[in-house]
């Protein structure tokens, strides 16, 4: 009968330790999640700026209806590299 209380104490101690450590693990993961989300939102803002640059160039060429070859070439040439980098980042 003496072993029974010892087991309860051991189980209680293990439960206490587990309960004490869980919040520490969660707060660390929560902070990492916040940091990840903050980095993602910062990157998304940069992506939005790049997308706007690409879309503006395409809109300009479409307004011209691809009539003036030199204009189309001058407008889209710089954007090709930007678009390639953008796709690579995604």
PyMOL Python script that loads the backbone (N, CA, C, O; Angstrom):
from pymol import cmd

cmd.read_pdbstr("""\
ATOM      1  N   UNK A   1       0.814  -1.186   0.000  1.00  0.00           N
ATOM      2  CA  UNK A   1       0.000   0.000   0.000  1.00  0.00           C
ATOM      3  C   UNK A   1       0.861   1.255   0.000  1.00  0.00           C
ATOM      4  O   UNK A   1       0.400   2.315  -0.423  1.00  0.00           O
ATOM      5  N   UNK A   2       2.088   1.158   0.461  1.00  0.00           N
ATOM      6  CA  UNK A   2       2.966   2.312   0.514  1.00  0.00           C
ATOM      7  C   UNK A   2       3.378   2.792  -0.872  1.00  0.00           C
ATOM      8  O   UNK A   2       3.665   3.977  -1.045  1.00  0.00           O
ATOM      9  N   UNK A   3       3.414   1.904  -1.864  1.00  0.00           N
ATOM     10  CA  UNK A   3       3.822   2.291  -3.203  1.00  0.00           C
ATOM     11  C   UNK A   3       2.751   3.126  -3.889  1.00  0.00           C
ATOM     12  O   UNK A   3       3.074   3.975  -4.720  1.00  0.00           O
ATOM     13  N   UNK A   4       1.529   2.910  -3.570  1.00  0.00           N
ATOM     14  CA  UNK A   4       0.430   3.620  -4.228  1.00  0.00           C
ATOM     15  C   UNK A   4       0.516   5.136  -4.065  1.00  0.00           C
ATOM     16  O   UNK A   4       0.406   5.848  -5.064  1.00  0.00           O
ATOM     17  N   UNK A   5       0.711   5.670  -2.843  1.00  0.00           N
ATOM     18  CA  UNK A   5       0.846   7.125  -2.714  1.00  0.00           C
ATOM     19  C   UNK A   5       2.080   7.663  -3.446  1.00  0.00           C
ATOM     20  O   UNK A   5       2.053   8.781  -3.959  1.00  0.00           O
ATOM     21  N   UNK A   6       3.154   6.882  -3.497  1.00  0.00           N
ATOM     22  CA  UNK A   6       4.359   7.315  -4.197  1.00  0.00           C
ATOM     23  C   UNK A   6       4.103   7.481  -5.684  1.00  0.00           C
ATOM     24  O   UNK A   6       4.615   8.408  -6.312  1.00  0.00           O
ATOM     25  N   UNK A   7       3.320   6.593  -6.235  1.00  0.00           N
ATOM     26  CA  UNK A   7       2.977   6.681  -7.653  1.00  0.00           C
ATOM     27  C   UNK A   7       2.130   7.909  -7.923  1.00  0.00           C
ATOM     28  O   UNK A   7       2.321   8.609  -8.917  1.00  0.00           O
ATOM     29  N   UNK A   8       1.211   8.154  -7.044  1.00  0.00           N
ATOM     30  CA  UNK A   8       0.362   9.349  -7.219  1.00  0.00           C
ATOM     31  C   UNK A   8       1.228  10.593  -7.154  1.00  0.00           C
ATOM     32  O   UNK A   8       1.046  11.516  -7.947  1.00  0.00           O
ATOM     33  N   UNK A   9       2.150  10.629  -6.235  1.00  0.00           N
ATOM     34  CA  UNK A   9       3.030  11.786  -6.102  1.00  0.00           C
ATOM     35  C   UNK A   9       3.886  11.952  -7.350  1.00  0.00           C
ATOM     36  O   UNK A   9       4.061  13.071  -7.832  1.00  0.00           O
ATOM     37  N   UNK A  10       4.411  10.874  -7.871  1.00  0.00           N
ATOM     38  CA  UNK A  10       5.228  10.933  -9.079  1.00  0.00           C
ATOM     39  C   UNK A  10       4.401  11.405 -10.267  1.00  0.00           C
ATOM     40  O   UNK A  10       4.842  12.252 -11.045  1.00  0.00           O
ATOM     41  N   UNK A  11       3.204  10.853 -10.401  1.00  0.00           N
ATOM     42  CA  UNK A  11       2.318  11.268 -11.498  1.00  0.00           C
ATOM     43  C   UNK A  11       1.927  12.735 -11.338  1.00  0.00           C
ATOM     44  O   UNK A  11       1.899  13.485 -12.314  1.00  0.00           O
ATOM     45  N   UNK A  12       1.627  13.142 -10.106  1.00  0.00           N
ATOM     46  CA  UNK A  12       1.278  14.540  -9.844  1.00  0.00           C
ATOM     47  C   UNK A  12       2.436  15.460 -10.188  1.00  0.00           C
ATOM     48  O   UNK A  12       2.250  16.521 -10.785  1.00  0.00           O
ATOM     49  N   UNK A  13       3.632  15.037  -9.804  1.00  0.00           N
ATOM     50  CA  UNK A  13       4.811  15.845 -10.100  1.00  0.00           C
ATOM     51  C   UNK A  13       5.032  15.971 -11.609  1.00  0.00           C
ATOM     52  O   UNK A  13       5.321  17.061 -12.103  1.00  0.00           O
ATOM     53  N   UNK A  14       4.901  14.873 -12.333  1.00  0.00           N
ATOM     54  CA  UNK A  14       5.058  14.908 -13.787  1.00  0.00           C
ATOM     55  C   UNK A  14       3.997  15.796 -14.438  1.00  0.00           C
ATOM     56  O   UNK A  14       4.303  16.563 -15.351  1.00  0.00           O
ATOM     57  N   UNK A  15       2.769  15.696 -13.977  1.00  0.00           N
ATOM     58  CA  UNK A  15       1.693  16.549 -14.512  1.00  0.00           C
ATOM     59  C   UNK A  15       1.973  18.021 -14.236  1.00  0.00           C
ATOM     60  O   UNK A  15       1.767  18.880 -15.094  1.00  0.00           O
ATOM     61  N   UNK A  16       2.452  18.298 -13.009  1.00  0.00           N
ATOM     62  CA  UNK A  16       2.769  19.684 -12.662  1.00  0.00           C
ATOM     63  C   UNK A  16       3.871  20.235 -13.557  1.00  0.00           C
ATOM     64  O   UNK A  16       3.766  21.354 -14.060  1.00  0.00           O
ATOM     65  N   UNK A  17       4.918  19.458 -13.753  1.00  0.00           N
ATOM     66  CA  UNK A  17       6.039  19.899 -14.597  1.00  0.00           C
ATOM     67  C   UNK A  17       5.556  20.116 -16.027  1.00  0.00           C
ATOM     68  O   UNK A  17       5.915  21.110 -16.660  1.00  0.00           O
ATOM     69  N   UNK A  18       4.751  19.199 -16.536  1.00  0.00           N
ATOM     70  CA  UNK A  18       4.236  19.341 -17.900  1.00  0.00           C
ATOM     71  C   UNK A  18       3.377  20.585 -18.024  1.00  0.00           C
ATOM     72  O   UNK A  18       3.506  21.337 -18.990  1.00  0.00           O
ATOM     73  N   UNK A  19       2.502  20.808 -17.053  1.00  0.00           N
ATOM     74  CA  UNK A  19       1.634  21.994 -17.088  1.00  0.00           C
ATOM     75  C   UNK A  19       2.431  23.287 -16.960  1.00  0.00           C
ATOM     76  O   UNK A  19       2.057  24.310 -17.535  1.00  0.00           O
ATOM     77  N   UNK A  20       3.511  23.244 -16.221  1.00  0.00           N
ATOM     78  CA  UNK A  20       4.342  24.434 -16.058  1.00  0.00           C
ATOM     79  C   UNK A  20       5.141  24.736 -17.317  1.00  0.00           C
ATOM     80  O   UNK A  20       5.400  25.902 -17.614  1.00  0.00           O
ATOM     81  N   UNK A  21       5.531  23.722 -18.054  1.00  0.00           N
ATOM     82  CA  UNK A  21       6.354  23.931 -19.243  1.00  0.00           C
ATOM     83  C   UNK A  21       5.544  24.263 -20.493  1.00  0.00           C
ATOM     84  O   UNK A  21       6.062  24.905 -21.407  1.00  0.00           O
ATOM     85  N   UNK A  22       4.305  23.844 -20.548  1.00  0.00           N
ATOM     86  CA  UNK A  22       3.487  24.083 -21.744  1.00  0.00           C
ATOM     87  C   UNK A  22       3.352  25.573 -22.055  1.00  0.00           C
ATOM     88  O   UNK A  22       3.558  25.960 -23.206  1.00  0.00           O
ATOM     89  N   UNK A  23       3.014  26.431 -21.082  1.00  0.00           N
ATOM     90  CA  UNK A  23       2.918  27.863 -21.422  1.00  0.00           C
ATOM     91  C   UNK A  23       4.224  28.451 -21.928  1.00  0.00           C
ATOM     92  O   UNK A  23       4.214  29.330 -22.790  1.00  0.00           O
ATOM     93  N   UNK A  24       5.336  27.982 -21.410  1.00  0.00           N
ATOM     94  CA  UNK A  24       6.626  28.485 -21.893  1.00  0.00           C
ATOM     95  C   UNK A  24       6.836  28.124 -23.352  1.00  0.00           C
ATOM     96  O   UNK A  24       7.301  28.947 -24.140  1.00  0.00           O
ATOM     97  N   UNK A  25       6.500  26.913 -23.707  1.00  0.00           N
ATOM     98  CA  UNK A  25       6.630  26.481 -25.094  1.00  0.00           C
ATOM     99  C   UNK A  25       5.674  27.223 -26.001  1.00  0.00           C
ATOM    100  O   UNK A  25       6.040  27.582 -27.120  1.00  0.00           O
ATOM    101  N   UNK A  26       4.474  27.457 -25.548  1.00  0.00           N
ATOM    102  CA  UNK A  26       3.475  28.150 -26.368  1.00  0.00           C
ATOM    103  C   UNK A  26       3.850  29.606 -26.595  1.00  0.00           C
ATOM    104  O   UNK A  26       3.707  30.116 -27.706  1.00  0.00           O
ATOM    105  N   UNK A  27       4.328  30.282 -25.554  1.00  0.00           N
ATOM    106  CA  UNK A  27       4.670  31.689 -25.727  1.00  0.00           C
ATOM    107  C   UNK A  27       5.825  31.848 -26.704  1.00  0.00           C
ATOM    108  O   UNK A  27       5.855  32.806 -27.476  1.00  0.00           O
ATOM    109  N   UNK A  28       6.765  30.929 -26.679  1.00  0.00           N
ATOM    110  CA  UNK A  28       7.880  30.977 -27.621  1.00  0.00           C
ATOM    111  C   UNK A  28       7.377  30.796 -29.047  1.00  0.00           C
ATOM    112  O   UNK A  28       7.778  31.525 -29.955  1.00  0.00           O
ATOM    113  N   UNK A  29       6.494  29.815 -29.236  1.00  0.00           N
ATOM    114  CA  UNK A  29       5.949  29.586 -30.571  1.00  0.00           C
ATOM    115  C   UNK A  29       5.084  30.763 -31.008  1.00  0.00           C
ATOM    116  O   UNK A  29       5.070  31.132 -32.182  1.00  0.00           O
ATOM    117  N   UNK A  30       4.360  31.348 -30.050  1.00  0.00           N
ATOM    118  CA  UNK A  30       3.505  32.494 -30.376  1.00  0.00           C
ATOM    119  C   UNK A  30       4.358  33.677 -30.828  1.00  0.00           C
ATOM    120  O   UNK A  30       4.024  34.357 -31.798  1.00  0.00           O
ATOM    121  N   UNK A  31       5.464  33.917 -30.116  1.00  0.00           N
ATOM    122  CA  UNK A  31       6.363  35.006 -30.507  1.00  0.00           C
ATOM    123  C   UNK A  31       6.966  34.740 -31.870  1.00  0.00           C
ATOM    124  O   UNK A  31       7.074  35.652 -32.690  1.00  0.00           O
ATOM    125  N   UNK A  32       7.365  33.488 -32.125  1.00  0.00           N
ATOM    126  CA  UNK A  32       7.903  33.145 -33.437  1.00  0.00           C
ATOM    127  C   UNK A  32       6.851  33.347 -34.508  1.00  0.00           C
ATOM    128  O   UNK A  32       7.163  33.809 -35.606  1.00  0.00           O
ATOM    129  N   UNK A  33       5.610  33.005 -34.203  1.00  0.00           N
ATOM    130  CA  UNK A  33       4.516  33.206 -35.149  1.00  0.00           C
ATOM    131  C   UNK A  33       4.307  34.682 -35.446  1.00  0.00           C
ATOM    132  O   UNK A  33       4.087  35.067 -36.595  1.00  0.00           O
ATOM    133  N   UNK A  34       4.375  35.499 -34.417  1.00  0.00           N
ATOM    134  CA  UNK A  34       4.227  36.952 -34.612  1.00  0.00           C
ATOM    135  C   UNK A  34       5.350  37.497 -35.475  1.00  0.00           C
ATOM    136  O   UNK A  34       5.122  38.297 -36.383  1.00  0.00           O
ATOM    137  N   UNK A  35       6.571  37.055 -35.180  1.00  0.00           N
ATOM    138  CA  UNK A  35       7.720  37.517 -35.958  1.00  0.00           C
ATOM    139  C   UNK A  35       7.598  37.084 -37.417  1.00  0.00           C
ATOM    140  O   UNK A  35       7.879  37.861 -38.330  1.00  0.00           O
ATOM    141  N   UNK A  36       7.181  35.846 -37.625  1.00  0.00           N
ATOM    142  CA  UNK A  36       6.990  35.346 -38.989  1.00  0.00           C
ATOM    143  C   UNK A  36       5.928  36.149 -39.717  1.00  0.00           C
ATOM    144  O   UNK A  36       6.105  36.519 -40.877  1.00  0.00           O
ATOM    145  N   UNK A  37       4.830  36.416 -39.036  1.00  0.00           N
ATOM    146  CA  UNK A  37       3.748  37.182 -39.655  1.00  0.00           C
ATOM    147  C   UNK A  37       4.195  38.603 -39.961  1.00  0.00           C
ATOM    148  O   UNK A  37       3.863  39.140 -41.019  1.00  0.00           O
ATOM    149  N   UNK A  38       4.937  39.216 -39.058  1.00  0.00           N
ATOM    150  CA  UNK A  38       5.446  40.576 -39.286  1.00  0.00           C
ATOM    151  C   UNK A  38       6.381  40.603 -40.489  1.00  0.00           C
ATOM    152  O   UNK A  38       6.289  41.493 -41.335  1.00  0.00           O
ATOM    153  N   UNK A  39       7.288  39.617 -40.562  1.00  0.00           N
ATOM    154  CA  UNK A  39       8.201  39.556 -41.722  1.00  0.00           C
ATOM    155  C   UNK A  39       7.417  39.345 -43.012  1.00  0.00           C
ATOM    156  O   UNK A  39       7.723  39.955 -44.036  1.00  0.00           O
ATOM    157  N   UNK A  40       6.408  38.481 -42.960  1.00  0.00           N
ATOM    158  CA  UNK A  40       5.601  38.218 -44.155  1.00  0.00           C
ATOM    159  C   UNK A  40       4.856  39.479 -44.588  1.00  0.00           C
ATOM    160  O   UNK A  40       4.802  39.787 -45.778  1.00  0.00           O
ATOM    161  N   UNK A  41       4.289  40.204 -43.640  1.00  0.00           N
ATOM    162  CA  UNK A  41       3.550  41.422 -43.988  1.00  0.00           C
ATOM    163  C   UNK A  41       4.494  42.477 -44.579  1.00  0.00           C
ATOM    164  O   UNK A  41       4.126  43.176 -45.523  1.00  0.00           O
ATOM    165  N   UNK A  42       5.696  42.591 -44.033  1.00  0.00           N
ATOM    166  CA  UNK A  42       6.683  43.518 -44.603  1.00  0.00           C
ATOM    167  C   UNK A  42       7.031  43.102 -46.029  1.00  0.00           C
ATOM    168  O   UNK A  42       7.115  43.946 -46.921  1.00  0.00           O
ATOM    169  N   UNK A  43       7.231  41.820 -46.243  1.00  0.00           N
ATOM    170  CA  UNK A  43       7.544  41.328 -47.581  1.00  0.00           C
ATOM    171  C   UNK A  43       6.357  41.522 -48.519  1.00  0.00           C
ATOM    172  O   UNK A  43       6.540  41.856 -49.689  1.00  0.00           O
ATOM    173  N   UNK A  44       5.151  41.318 -48.017  1.00  0.00           N
ATOM    174  CA  UNK A  44       3.952  41.494 -48.849  1.00  0.00           C
ATOM    175  C   UNK A  44       3.825  42.945 -49.311  1.00  0.00           C
ATOM    176  O   UNK A  44       3.392  43.203 -50.434  1.00  0.00           O
ATOM    177  N   UNK A  45       4.196  43.882 -48.457  1.00  0.00           N
ATOM    178  CA  UNK A  45       4.163  45.300 -48.869  1.00  0.00           C
ATOM    179  C   UNK A  45       5.159  45.560 -49.998  1.00  0.00           C
ATOM    180  O   UNK A  45       4.870  46.295 -50.942  1.00  0.00           O
ATOM    181  N   UNK A  46       6.331  44.947 -49.885  1.00  0.00           N
ATOM    182  CA  UNK A  46       7.330  45.088 -50.957  1.00  0.00           C
ATOM    183  C   UNK A  46       6.820  44.440 -52.240  1.00  0.00           C
ATOM    184  O   UNK A  46       6.981  44.993 -53.328  1.00  0.00           O
ATOM    185  N   UNK A  47       6.206  43.270 -52.110  1.00  0.00           N
ATOM    186  CA  UNK A  47       5.649  42.598 -53.279  1.00  0.00           C
ATOM    187  C   UNK A  47       4.561  43.445 -53.923  1.00  0.00           C
ATOM    188  O   UNK A  47       4.465  43.503 -55.148  1.00  0.00           O
ATOM    189  N   UNK A  48       3.749  44.098 -53.117  1.00  0.00           N
ATOM    190  CA  UNK A  48       2.676  44.947 -53.659  1.00  0.00           C
ATOM    191  C   UNK A  48       3.266  46.095 -54.476  1.00  0.00           C
ATOM    192  O   UNK A  48       2.723  46.457 -55.520  1.00  0.00           O
ATOM    193  N   UNK A  49       4.364  46.662 -54.012  1.00  0.00           N
ATOM    194  CA  UNK A  49       5.017  47.738 -54.754  1.00  0.00           C
ATOM    195  C   UNK A  49       5.563  47.229 -56.086  1.00  0.00           C
ATOM    196  O   UNK A  49       5.442  47.904 -57.108  1.00  0.00           O
ATOM    197  N   UNK A  50       6.155  46.053 -56.072  1.00  0.00           N
ATOM    198  CA  UNK A  50       6.694  45.466 -57.303  1.00  0.00           C
ATOM    199  C   UNK A  50       5.546  45.130 -58.256  1.00  0.00           C
ATOM    200  O   UNK A  50       5.640  45.380 -59.457  1.00  0.00           O
ATOM    201  N   UNK A  51       4.471  44.568 -57.723  1.00  0.00           N
ATOM    202  CA  UNK A  51       3.309  44.247 -58.558  1.00  0.00           C
ATOM    203  C   UNK A  51       2.735  45.507 -59.197  1.00  0.00           C
ATOM    204  O   UNK A  51       2.337  45.490 -60.362  1.00  0.00           O
ATOM    205  N   UNK A  52       2.691  46.589 -58.442  1.00  0.00           N
ATOM    206  CA  UNK A  52       2.192  47.854 -58.985  1.00  0.00           C
ATOM    207  C   UNK A  52       3.085  48.340 -60.122  1.00  0.00           C
ATOM    208  O   UNK A  52       2.591  48.829 -61.138  1.00  0.00           O
ATOM    209  N   UNK A  53       4.386  48.208 -59.952  1.00  0.00           N
ATOM    210  CA  UNK A  53       5.331  48.619 -60.993  1.00  0.00           C
ATOM    211  C   UNK A  53       5.109  47.794 -62.267  1.00  0.00           C
ATOM    212  O   UNK A  53       5.075  48.340 -63.370  1.00  0.00           O
ATOM    213  N   UNK A  54       4.961  46.499 -62.106  1.00  0.00           N
ATOM    214  CA  UNK A  54       4.729  45.620 -63.260  1.00  0.00           C
ATOM    215  C   UNK A  54       3.388  45.945 -63.914  1.00  0.00           C
ATOM    216  O   UNK A  54       3.297  46.073 -65.135  1.00  0.00           O
ATOM    217  N   UNK A  55       2.356  46.074 -63.092  1.00  0.00           N
ATOM    218  CA  UNK A  55       1.020  46.363 -63.629  1.00  0.00           C
ATOM    219  C   UNK A  55       0.949  47.714 -64.321  1.00  0.00           C
ATOM    220  O   UNK A  55       0.259  47.847 -65.332  1.00  0.00           O
ATOM    221  N   UNK A  56       1.639  48.710 -63.807  1.00  0.00           N
ATOM    222  CA  UNK A  56       1.655  50.034 -64.450  1.00  0.00           C
ATOM    223  C   UNK A  56       2.291  49.960 -65.834  1.00  0.00           C
ATOM    224  O   UNK A  56       1.801  50.575 -66.781  1.00  0.00           O
ATOM    225  N   UNK A  57       3.371  49.214 -65.949  1.00  0.00           N
ATOM    226  CA  UNK A  57       4.028  49.072 -67.253  1.00  0.00           C
ATOM    227  C   UNK A  57       3.104  48.358 -68.238  1.00  0.00           C
ATOM    228  O   UNK A  57       2.980  48.767 -69.392  1.00  0.00           O
ATOM    229  N   UNK A  58       2.468  47.306 -67.783  1.00  0.00           N
ATOM    230  CA  UNK A  58       1.559  46.572 -68.665  1.00  0.00           C
ATOM    231  C   UNK A  58       0.366  47.438 -69.058  1.00  0.00           C
ATOM    232  O   UNK A  58      -0.071  47.415 -70.209  1.00  0.00           O
ATOM    233  N   UNK A  59      -0.157  48.196 -68.106  1.00  0.00           N
ATOM    234  CA  UNK A  59      -1.288  49.089 -68.414  1.00  0.00           C
ATOM    235  C   UNK A  59      -0.906  50.150 -69.438  1.00  0.00           C
ATOM    236  O   UNK A  59      -1.695  50.473 -70.326  1.00  0.00           O
ATOM    237  N   UNK A  60       0.295  50.687 -69.318  1.00  0.00           N
ATOM    238  CA  UNK A  60       0.760  51.695 -70.282  1.00  0.00           C
ATOM    239  C   UNK A  60       0.819  51.119 -71.692  1.00  0.00           C
ATOM    240  O   UNK A  60       0.396  51.753 -72.658  1.00  0.00           O
ATOM    241  N   UNK A  61       1.346  49.918 -71.789  1.00  0.00           N
ATOM    242  CA  UNK A  61       1.471  49.267 -73.097  1.00  0.00           C
ATOM    243  C   UNK A  61       0.081  48.934 -73.650  1.00  0.00           C
ATOM    244  O   UNK A  61      -0.164  49.071 -74.848  1.00  0.00           O
ATOM    245  N   UNK A  62      -0.803  48.506 -72.791  1.00  0.00           N
ATOM    246  CA  UNK A  62      -2.163  48.192 -73.259  1.00  0.00           C
ATOM    247  C   UNK A  62      -2.899  49.444 -73.725  1.00  0.00           C
ATOM    248  O   UNK A  62      -3.618  49.420 -74.723  1.00  0.00           O
ATOM    249  N   UNK A  63      -2.708  50.547 -72.982  1.00  0.00           N
ATOM    250  CA  UNK A  63      -3.349  51.808 -73.421  1.00  0.00           C
ATOM    251  C   UNK A  63      -2.860  52.202 -74.807  1.00  0.00           C
ATOM    252  O   UNK A  63      -3.616  52.740 -75.615  1.00  0.00           O
ATOM    253  N   UNK A  64      -1.587  51.927 -75.071  1.00  0.00           N
ATOM    254  CA  UNK A  64      -1.008  52.214 -76.388  1.00  0.00           C
ATOM    255  C   UNK A  64      -1.459  51.175 -77.416  1.00  0.00           C
ATOM    256  O   UNK A  64      -1.251  51.343 -78.617  1.00  0.00           O
ATOM    257  N   UNK A  65      -2.078  50.102 -76.926  1.00  0.00           N
ATOM    258  CA  UNK A  65      -2.574  49.000 -77.752  1.00  0.00           C
ATOM    259  C   UNK A  65      -1.460  48.353 -78.571  1.00  0.00           C
ATOM    260  O   UNK A  65      -1.688  47.870 -79.680  1.00  0.00           O
ATOM    261  N   UNK A  66      -0.260  48.351 -78.011  1.00  0.00           N
ATOM    262  CA  UNK A  66       0.901  47.713 -78.631  1.00  0.00           C
ATOM    263  C   UNK A  66       1.193  48.264 -80.032  1.00  0.00           C
ATOM    264  O   UNK A  66       1.729  47.555 -80.884  1.00  0.00           O
ATOM    265  N   UNK A  67       0.838  49.529 -80.264  1.00  0.00           N
ATOM    266  CA  UNK A  67       0.997  50.124 -81.593  1.00  0.00           C
ATOM    267  C   UNK A  67       2.440  50.563 -81.831  1.00  0.00           C
ATOM    268  O   UNK A  67       2.998  50.292 -82.894  1.00  0.00           O
ATOM    269  N   UNK A  68       3.038  51.222 -80.875  1.00  0.00           N
ATOM    270  CA  UNK A  68       4.384  51.772 -81.052  1.00  0.00           C
ATOM    271  C   UNK A  68       5.417  50.799 -80.475  1.00  0.00           C
ATOM    272  O   UNK A  68       5.588  50.693 -79.260  1.00  0.00           O
ATOM    273  N   UNK A  69       6.088  50.103 -81.369  1.00  0.00           N
ATOM    274  CA  UNK A  69       7.023  49.060 -80.967  1.00  0.00           C
ATOM    275  C   UNK A  69       8.115  49.576 -80.032  1.00  0.00           C
ATOM    276  O   UNK A  69       8.466  48.914 -79.055  1.00  0.00           O
ATOM    277  N   UNK A  70       8.645  50.747 -80.330  1.00  0.00           N
ATOM    278  CA  UNK A  70       9.721  51.288 -79.510  1.00  0.00           C
ATOM    279  C   UNK A  70       9.220  51.591 -78.091  1.00  0.00           C
ATOM    280  O   UNK A  70       9.917  51.318 -77.114  1.00  0.00           O
ATOM    281  N   UNK A  71       8.030  52.147 -77.985  1.00  0.00           N
ATOM    282  CA  UNK A  71       7.443  52.430 -76.674  1.00  0.00           C
ATOM    283  C   UNK A  71       7.225  51.137 -75.877  1.00  0.00           C
ATOM    284  O   UNK A  71       7.531  51.058 -74.687  1.00  0.00           O
ATOM    285  N   UNK A  72       6.690  50.132 -76.570  1.00  0.00           N
ATOM    286  CA  UNK A  72       6.451  48.843 -75.915  1.00  0.00           C
ATOM    287  C   UNK A  72       7.771  48.263 -75.422  1.00  0.00           C
ATOM    288  O   UNK A  72       7.855  47.800 -74.284  1.00  0.00           O
ATOM    289  N   UNK A  73       8.770  48.283 -76.238  1.00  0.00           N
ATOM    290  CA  UNK A  73      10.075  47.739 -75.880  1.00  0.00           C
ATOM    291  C   UNK A  73      10.696  48.499 -74.708  1.00  0.00           C
ATOM    292  O   UNK A  73      11.194  47.886 -73.763  1.00  0.00           O
ATOM    293  N   UNK A  74      10.667  49.826 -74.767  1.00  0.00           N
ATOM    294  CA  UNK A  74      11.253  50.647 -73.704  1.00  0.00           C
ATOM    295  C   UNK A  74      10.490  50.503 -72.384  1.00  0.00           C
ATOM    296  O   UNK A  74      11.075  50.605 -71.306  1.00  0.00           O
ATOM    297  N   UNK A  75       9.209  50.270 -72.478  1.00  0.00           N
ATOM    298  CA  UNK A  75       8.391  50.161 -71.267  1.00  0.00           C
ATOM    299  C   UNK A  75       8.525  48.788 -70.609  1.00  0.00           C
ATOM    300  O   UNK A  75       8.597  48.684 -69.384  1.00  0.00           O
ATOM    301  N   UNK A  76       8.559  47.741 -71.425  1.00  0.00           N
ATOM    302  CA  UNK A  76       8.562  46.396 -70.865  1.00  0.00           C
ATOM    303  C   UNK A  76       9.943  45.831 -70.563  1.00  0.00           C
ATOM    304  O   UNK A  76      10.088  44.971 -69.695  1.00  0.00           O
ATOM    305  N   UNK A  77      10.965  46.314 -71.282  1.00  0.00           N
ATOM    306  CA  UNK A  77      12.313  45.761 -71.093  1.00  0.00           C
ATOM    307  C   UNK A  77      12.782  45.828 -69.636  1.00  0.00           C
ATOM    308  O   UNK A  77      13.249  44.814 -69.118  1.00  0.00           O
ATOM    309  N   UNK A  78      12.681  46.958 -68.960  1.00  0.00           N
ATOM    310  CA  UNK A  78      13.144  46.999 -67.563  1.00  0.00           C
ATOM    311  C   UNK A  78      12.283  46.143 -66.621  1.00  0.00           C
ATOM    312  O   UNK A  78      12.758  45.681 -65.584  1.00  0.00           O
ATOM    313  N   UNK A  79      11.053  45.947 -66.984  1.00  0.00           N
ATOM    314  CA  UNK A  79      10.128  45.218 -66.119  1.00  0.00           C
ATOM    315  C   UNK A  79      10.359  43.704 -66.198  1.00  0.00           C
ATOM    316  O   UNK A  79      10.017  42.979 -65.264  1.00  0.00           O
ATOM    317  N   UNK A  80      10.930  43.231 -67.289  1.00  0.00           N
ATOM    318  CA  UNK A  80      11.156  41.794 -67.431  1.00  0.00           C
ATOM    319  C   UNK A  80      12.060  41.289 -66.309  1.00  0.00           C
ATOM    320  O   UNK A  80      11.757  40.273 -65.684  1.00  0.00           O
ATOM    321  N   UNK A  81      13.152  41.977 -66.048  1.00  0.00           N
ATOM    322  CA  UNK A  81      14.057  41.580 -64.960  1.00  0.00           C
ATOM    323  C   UNK A  81      13.390  41.671 -63.599  1.00  0.00           C
ATOM    324  O   UNK A  81      13.575  40.805 -62.745  1.00  0.00           O
ATOM    325  N   UNK A  82      12.617  42.725 -63.408  1.00  0.00           N
ATOM    326  CA  UNK A  82      11.891  42.898 -62.141  1.00  0.00           C
ATOM    327  C   UNK A  82      10.907  41.751 -61.951  1.00  0.00           C
ATOM    328  O   UNK A  82      10.796  41.199 -60.857  1.00  0.00           O
ATOM    329  N   UNK A  83      10.197  41.394 -63.008  1.00  0.00           N
ATOM    330  CA  UNK A  83       9.221  40.314 -62.932  1.00  0.00           C
ATOM    331  C   UNK A  83       9.903  38.970 -62.667  1.00  0.00           C
ATOM    332  O   UNK A  83       9.373  38.143 -61.925  1.00  0.00           O
ATOM    333  N   UNK A  84      11.065  38.751 -63.264  1.00  0.00           N
ATOM    334  CA  UNK A  84      11.790  37.504 -63.027  1.00  0.00           C
ATOM    335  C   UNK A  84      12.243  37.400 -61.573  1.00  0.00           C
ATOM    336  O   UNK A  84      12.124  36.338 -60.962  1.00  0.00           O
ATOM    337  N   UNK A  85      12.754  38.478 -61.024  1.00  0.00           N
ATOM    338  CA  UNK A  85      13.162  38.486 -59.615  1.00  0.00           C
ATOM    339  C   UNK A  85      11.965  38.265 -58.710  1.00  0.00           C
ATOM    340  O   UNK A  85      12.046  37.529 -57.727  1.00  0.00           O
ATOM    341  N   UNK A  86      10.857  38.904 -59.044  1.00  0.00           N
ATOM    342  CA  UNK A  86       9.635  38.793 -58.254  1.00  0.00           C
ATOM    343  C   UNK A  86       9.147  37.337 -58.222  1.00  0.00           C
ATOM    344  O   UNK A  86       8.813  36.811 -57.159  1.00  0.00           O
ATOM    345  N   UNK A  87       9.108  36.700 -59.383  1.00  0.00           N
ATOM    346  CA  UNK A  87       8.674  35.314 -59.445  1.00  0.00           C
ATOM    347  C   UNK A  87       9.653  34.423 -58.666  1.00  0.00           C
ATOM    348  O   UNK A  87       9.233  33.478 -57.998  1.00  0.00           O
ATOM    349  N   UNK A  88      10.932  34.718 -58.752  1.00  0.00           N
ATOM    350  CA  UNK A  88      11.920  33.952 -58.004  1.00  0.00           C
ATOM    351  C   UNK A  88      11.720  34.067 -56.491  1.00  0.00           C
ATOM    352  O   UNK A  88      11.904  33.091 -55.764  1.00  0.00           O
ATOM    353  N   UNK A  89      11.348  35.243 -56.025  1.00  0.00           N
ATOM    354  CA  UNK A  89      11.098  35.427 -54.597  1.00  0.00           C
ATOM    355  C   UNK A  89       9.862  34.691 -54.138  1.00  0.00           C
ATOM    356  O   UNK A  89       9.811  34.156 -53.031  1.00  0.00           O
ATOM    357  N   UNK A  90       8.857  34.670 -55.012  1.00  0.00           N
ATOM    358  CA  UNK A  90       7.622  33.982 -54.630  1.00  0.00           C
ATOM    359  C   UNK A  90       7.877  32.503 -54.530  1.00  0.00           C
ATOM    360  O   UNK A  90       6.963  31.739 -54.219  1.00  0.00           O
TER     361      UNK A  90
END
""", "prot")
cmd.dss("prot")
cmd.show_as("cartoon", "prot")
cmd.util.cbc("prot")
cmd.orient("prot")
